[in-house]
Structures are given as structure tokens and as C-alpha cells.
Amino acid sequence: MDGGKRMNGLSLCSGVGGLDIAFEKAGGKILAFCELEPFCQKVLHKHWPDVPIFSNICQLSKEVMRNEGILQTVDVVYGGFPC
């Protein structure tokens, strides 16, 4: 990232957070994860305890995120391959 505004990201099919580590190292801020698998959710929660985790990608929307207190704009949506 160019050193300007910090990019806000939404991580889909997050797995255990490999792409999220890279996103943060590049200067990004993770606003939320979307991950179905309970084991992966536990790993994400351990490393990012303050970042909300949504489990149903089909029901994830701007309104759902807003209702959970995520008021920032998502600049980047990225994700892993769904299982």
C-alpha cells in the first residue's frame, strides 16, 4: 500500500488466516472474517480476538456488518478458495 490511507479489508473463506497475515503486513486492517469451519474460527479468534467472525457467506451483507458495529467502509474484499 502506498503509505496513505490504511485499507480496510473483509476476509472471505478465511481459513486459519494466511492471507490475513499478508494483508496486515501490507498495512491493511481486517474489519471482519467470514469462515464456516469451527476449527478455523478458533484459530482466527485466538490471533484476532477483536475481529468479528461471520459464518454464513450467503447471509453476509453491509447491513449485517453494520448491525455488528462495523461502520467503516470496506476497501478490499479478498479470500481463499472455499472448501
N, C-alpha and C positions, 0 to 999 in steps of 0.2 A: 504494500500500500504506500501511497506517496507521502506519508508523513502529515497529511492534512487531517480531515475528519476521520475519526475512528469508525470503521464499518461495523454495522450490526448484522449478525447472521442468524438464520434459522436453519438448524441442522435436521435433515430428514433421514430416516433409516440410519440412525447414528451409530449403531453397533456399540463398541466399547470406547469410541471417541478418538480414533486415529486421525480422521480428517479435522476434528475439532482442535486437537493439539496443534496441527499445522496452521489452522485458521487463526488461533490465538498468537502463535509465533510470528505470523504475518501482521499482527497488530489488530486483529478483529476482536469483537466482543460477541459472545454467544448469548442470544436472548432466550432461546428455548431449544430443547431437543424433542424429536418425535421418534420414539423407539418402542416396539411392541414387546420384545423379549425381556422377561423379568431379570435374567442374569445380567444382561447388558444395562438395564435400568439401574441395577445395584452398583455396577462399576461407574456409570455416569454420575450417579448421586454421590458416590464416595469422592470423586475427583472434582465435581462441580456441585456442591451441596445447595447452592443458592439459585441454580438454574432450573426452571421447571421442566418436567418431562411429560410429554403428551404421548399416549399410547395408540391412538387411532388416527392415522393419517387421513382417512376418509372424512373425518369429522373436524379436522383442524382448519380453523379459519381465523381471519383477522378479529372477528367478534369474540371467538373463544379465547384467543390470546389476550385481548383487551379485558375480558371478564376475569382473567387470572392476573391482571395487573401489569401486563406487558404493554406499555403505552408508546414505546419507542418505535420508530419506523424500521422495518426490516429492509436492509440494503442488499443483502446477498442471501439467496436460498441455495443450499448445497446439500449433498447427501451421498451416502454409499449405495451400493447395489442392494435392493431388497432381497431378503432370503426367499 
